[in-house]
C-alpha cells in the first residue's frame, strides 16, 4: 500500500484513517490475514488478548494462535471463506503468547478488492472469557492445580478438553496447547472399566465417579491411572473435573513387594525342607568351620545348633583327613564323596555315616554343603544279611558233604550187596543150566518147565542187579569211562549182526544205514546204549514189524537212530520213560523182561559223554530213539 493516493482516493484516505483508529481502539482483536493464513494486520485489541505485539505478529502464520487440535477447523474456515461465506460469532479457543488458552468468539469475513475479488480475511476475535464466567472461574482455579502432582483436566459437555494442568503435561507428555480442544477419550485412547454410559449416569446421579482407567501417553506407552471425575455444579453445564493419579509406579512397587514376598515364601519353604530332612545337613566354610545346621543334625549328634555352629567339622567327623592332609590337596577328592565314615555324637559314641559334600571339601570352596546320613540300621541289616548268607553257605556245604557221604555209602552198600547177590546167582544159573542139559531125557516136561523158570528168573534177577549196580555207580559219580577214538561204523555193524538172528526168529525185518565215522566214546558204553535201544525196539515190536538202525553226522556229533514200527509211546509218557523203574503200563503187560532202568542208564551214559538222548513216537506207529555222541578230533 505504498502507491501514491490519487485525488479520488484522498477522500477515502481520510475514511481509512478513521477506520484505522476505530480498529485500533477496539476492545476486540481485529486481525487481517492473507488467504494463505499469514497475518497482515494486528490491532491493539489483538495485542492485549494474545500478548504478541503487532511487529511480532505481522508476517507470522495465524496458526501461532491456534491450538494444534484445531488446525483442521482453521482449514475448514478458510474453505468456507473462499466460497465467499461470512462466519459469525464462532466460539473457539486460541493460545496466547504465554501459552494460556483464551476463549474467543470469532467473526470472520472475506476482504474484497474493487473488483470483488477476495484478497484477504479479516478476523474479529472477542475475548469471551468473561462471558464464559463459570468455565473461566473454574479454569482460573484450575491453574492453581498446576501445582498438583496429579494430572488434572477439565472437560466440557462434549468431552472436549478445556483445561490441562502441568501435572497432565508431565504424566501424558502433551502440552496444554496440544491437548486443549481435543476430545479427551480420543486423545488418551481411554479404556474404561465399565461402559462410558454407565459412568456418565453415575456422575449424573451422584455427582462424581472414581475408578481405574487405562490411558495412552504421547510416547505410546499405556498407563493405569486412578481417575476421579467430579461434575461441576448441578451438572447443567456438563463440565467435569477429572483428576488422574498415575498408578504405574505404585503398581510396580506392589509387584515388587509381591515378588519379594514370594521369594521369601520360597526361601521359607526351602528352609522347612532342609529342617525336616531326615539327613543331617550342614554348611561349612573353607576352614571347615560349621556355619549352619538343620534340625536333623542336632538330633543326630545330640548337640544344639548353637553348640555346633562355629565349631570345626572335625568335632563330629573326627576320622576324616585333617585340612592340611596331603589327600586334601590332591586332585582325588573321592574321599569326600558318597563315602562311609564314622561320626561322633556329643556323648562321645560313634556311629557310621554316609558323607556327601558338595562341592567336595578338597575344593576349599567358600561354602560347602555336607550331608550326613546315619547308616547304623543299614549297616546292621547288611551285617545280618552277610551273617545269614555265611550261615546258609556253611549249612549247604555241610549238607552237601553229608549227602555225598551218604551217596558214597549207598553206592558202596549197593556194590557190595550186588556183589554178594551175584555170586550165588551165578551159581544158581550155572547149575540150573547144567541140570537142564543133563536131565534132558530123565525129567518130565512139567519138571523141565520148573527148571526153566528157575533159570529165567535168576537171569532176570541178575540183569536187575547189574542195572541197579550200574546206575548207582553212575549216580555216585563212580563210573570211569574209558573214552577214546572208536570206529562207530564197525561197532554198529557188529551189534547188528548179533541181533539179526533174534529178529529173524521173531519175524522182524532189520535194515540199517550207518556212515563211516570215528567217535570219541567209551566203546563198551556206546555199545551198551545201542544194544539197549535195539533190545527195547525188538521187545516192543510185534512179529511182522521192522527195525532200522541209522547213523549220520550232525555238526560235531554223530547221531544214531533206532527206529521201530512197534507199539509206540503216548506223548504224556515220553518224558517219564527216562525215569528210573518207569515202564509204560500197557506196553509191558505180558513182557516180563525189563527192569525199567535201561533208558535211565542210557540217558546218563550219553550225557556224561557229552551227547543227548531223546525219543519221538506215535502210539501204534512206532518209536524213534535218537542219541548223539561227539565225533573224534573235532
Ligand atoms: P525196560 O527194561 O522196561 O525196557 P527201559 O528203561 O529200557 O526199561 O524202558 C522203559 C519203558 O519204556 C519200557 O518199559 C517201555 O514201556 C518203554 N519203551 C522203551 N523202549 C520202547 C520202544 N522201542 N517202544 C515202545 N516202548 C518202549
Boltz pocket constraint, residues with backbone or C-beta under 6 A from the ligand:
constraints:
  - pocket:
      binder: B
      contacts: [[A, 532], [A, 533], [A, 536], [A, 537], [A, 538], [A, 540], [A, 564], [A, 566], [A, 567], [A, 568], [A, 569], [A, 577], [A, 579], [A, 582], [A, 583], [A, 584], [A, 585], [A, 587], [A, 588], [A, 593], [A, 594], [A, 595], [A, 596], [A, 597], [A, 598], [A, 599], [A, 600], [A, 623]]
      max_distance: 6.0
